[in-house]
Structures are given as structure tokens and as C-alpha cells.
């Protein structure tokens, strides 16, 4: 149970990928003092479309990895786009750089910081005028960040495993299934945090969510309701969910679809939260182990849906 709660919060050169011998041209870019990332740009006669990839919760790097989680999900996503003639830029979340520089202060982190970073990335590439179109892909927490950044005149938005409700409602709902004894206490603590700015009476079992240094960030995240933010988009929208996702259920995608009826909503069979391809009969243990299987490929059905959306 505790592991699942943690899940919730959670130089041009030529390189050869680990999976295949396809040659990729990449360039590392610093967009700002907080944003370091990698761009893959296919060689084409015309300008290609660019996809900006925004990572999910936790200290996630440009490849989709964390200190104790190594799966290369976002790296493989970018490489798969490249093979389809689509450029991509993926970047480390600012907390990665702060951790490396030992300047991180958990109490000072706000959800708005991630929105600012995404806005800065969009603005950087719009100024470059180097691409025919710009799309944003937001994964998990990055879905909410991405749909807000996509309000700044991009050509399309793709949500992968994005929540449809505010984070407090998502966590309370998951606790009702995984740890029902903590559900009511969590609801009260979230309400106190929203109204009073601080939660004091919470169970030790909820300490990973409500520790005092994290509360300001959680409160700032709670201010954004994805089903309201997605309504503000006047661009094509693709909503994707995996039926093997243990963290963000497909029902969250249904909420986003209901809020944005003209969006395309697709459930990807046998795909889990980190985009990996599983077998239909794989259990939760296999699913969780895949979070540390960097050679396991991402879902080909996911890529089919994304590429069809961009090239439509």
C-alpha cells in the first residue's frame, strides 16, 4: 500500500539506440536556467512537426527515469516519434537540476513552477520558427501541466494517463480501493489543506503525502482541475489511457473526454502507466516490475494513435 501511495506522487552528436541500430541525430539544449533537455530532429526536406514531452510526477528526468526507477519510457517515446519523421524535445524536470546542484528546497516547490517551465519551452520553440507545427504531450501529472501550456497557441495537445479530476479527489478515490481505512482521514486532511493552508491531523500512513514540507506543493497542485483546464483548449486534443494502468485509471480519461467532447479518447490495450507493453494476463507484480525494466518496449499501439493524430 505504501508503495502505491508513493506512486501517486510521484553539442550535436550521433548516437545509436540500445534497442536498435537506428541512427539518431540529437542535440542537448538549455532552454532556461531550470530546463535542460534533448531534441531529436529528423532530417527532412521540409520542416517537421515538433512534439514537446512533459514528464509526470516526482523527480523525473527527460528519459522518464527517477533515482530508483529506470524504464526509459520517454526516451523510447521520443525515438519512436523520430522514426516517424517527427521531432521531439524532452526535458528534465527542474527538480532534477536542483537535486544535482544541491539547491532543492522541497518547501519552496510549487505546481506553478512546472507550468512556467512548460510555457518557457513552448515559447522557446515558437520563437525559433523551425517547425511546421508544435504539439504538446503531457504524461500523468505532466498532462495537467501540458494542457495549461497548450493554451499558448500550439497546434495540438495529447494527454497520456492524465487525471481528469483535481489531485486530492484522485488520491482519495485510489485510497478507497487500496487503503480504505485511510480514505476519510485523507479527505479531511485535503479539505483542511485547501481551506486553511495546512493539514495537521493526518494518519502516519499518509505521511508521504502530507509531510509539512510537501503540503505547500500539494495545495498548489490542488488548485488546478484538469477537466476545467481542458475546456480552455481550442485545438485538437487526444486523450490516451492504458487499461493496465495501476495509477491513473481509464475512468480519469473518460472524465476528460466528457469535459471536452470533441476530443479523441482511446484506451490502449495492455499498456501500463509508464507506456510499457504488457501481456493481457500479466498481473500487478509484473506490471510494477516493468517500472525498472529499461529494455521493455513501449506500446506500439500507443505510437500508432499518437502518429495518426499528428499526421492527420
Secondary structure, DSSP 8 states (H G I E B T S, - for coil): -HHHHHHH----EEEE-SS---EEEEEEEE-SSS-EEEEE----SS---EEEEE--SSS--TTS-BTTB---HHHHHHHHHHHTT-EEEEE--HHHHHHHHT---GGG--HHHHHHHHHHHHHHHHHHT-SS-EEEEEETHHHHHHHHHTTTT-SEEEEES--SS-HHHHHHHHHHHH-HHHHHHHHHHHHHHHHHS------GGGHHHH-HHHHHHHHHHHT--HHHHGGG--SEEEEEEETT-SSS-HHHHHHHHHHSTTSEEEEETTB-TTSBB--TT--HHHHHHGGG-TTS-B-HHHHHHHHHHHH-
